[in-house]
């Protein structure tokens, strides 16, 4: 039978018969011979085999390796602009060749798929239900049950594999966190050791200069402090030493500043009110409002200090509330009213005393005059 008759009668079978020959090593060798000399030279420049069997990943890796050696901006002693330009041209030529090979292989695969589709279209319809991906044996119903079990087992394996990957990823992240914590801890230890060495050096220098000689209480034991049953003796003694040397925690210092500030601004506003009359005139009322506005600004700044104090105070019972402008002004007015009433009462009391003293002196003078008259008689 002639070749043309075979092609007309059995094109699909002939294509499948010739496919192993196309993929044989001999044919690949023949295709490698067809590579041009310039393309072979490009492969040699990229330090790759000139048979054209290199993958795109291998070509890219070889190009990057040579770029690190010969790129003008790489800073390497082997940098060469002319040689790198030749390498770049060779890389482009090889990529073009690989793209052409890929297009040819895709075209061949497409042709094969079309032939297979034609064969499947000509096959009897019942064979579609007998495939089951080649799983199982026996009757179609038995093969179907076996195929279902196969799919269940495959899905279970995929789930287990996914969980294993998730666990490995979580373990890797946990390991990275442990390594980071270990690095931070080692850094802190180094800083602490550096501070300890610095303190030790300063102590040794002071001892060499004689700064610790003739100190009061040299050679005598420390005085025993009051015992605190709710605290460790060492901590209690250290706290007592700090207190005796004037050390105060930050929150105590801030608390004192707040109390001193509110006392001063209250006294200032109280003195302003005392200088004004009762009742206040229009001009005095304007002055009073201006001083109240200044007092409000100072009170706002003081409330910010209160917020900072509440963030650092160790006990909830020691926290402070904001100072209210209306309440503070009312308290100052009430205090001023009480002071004025006390002044009025003091003034009335002094007047009564003066009247009593005047009355007493008058009685005394009259008695003395009467006594003199009686004496002269």
Beta strands, then each sheet from edge to edge (+ up, - down):
end
